[in-house]
């Protein structure tokens, strides 16, 4: 069955520290993978996406993600977190007709 | 580019009334739009897929007579919550699909907070 797992429900990172949010997927074909960010009371903003090619994908706001087929993972990273990065992060896999979302990871940033 | 708007952003209504939510793709044409519902602290639940000029496809468990979807043009889809009840209170988010080649990306609206009294 198709699914997306985000193992970490809540992560707290100090401002200026590095960040890695984990995402694992289960999908039979070549996946289209996405990371979205949601601020409280807002819609989702696309951070980055992977369709094919280079497995290291650069996104907006200094985020990047690496697709690792052998591990069925698409982890999101940022070298230095800013307080404004505090939000909910969703990983998703595109099936060609719809998106399957993980349950999300809440990122808190401490000063 | 790829901006999706929703209107209204927030609505409060009395039980038994109907509420219409609009979703517009502002700078691209979207043959397909999606409607999601999000409960507090939870992920998005797909309610239905809206295709321009045809009937919407509803996910299992979603009442099509209660959640009416119309996709009359390539830039506009509407969700009408009919005879709303307090349990329909939620955050409703739409997305519009932009397709380039075989790959497609969904761009999301800012959401509509519905409160039914």
Interface residues (C-beta under 8 A of the other chain):
Chain A: X32 X34 X36 X41 X42 X43 X44 X45 X46 X49 X51 X52 X90 X94 X96 X97 X98 X99 X101 X102 X103 X104
Chain B: X2 X4 X6 X34 X42 X43 X44 X46 X49 X91 X93 X95 X103 X104 X105 X106 X107 X108 X109 X110 X111 X113
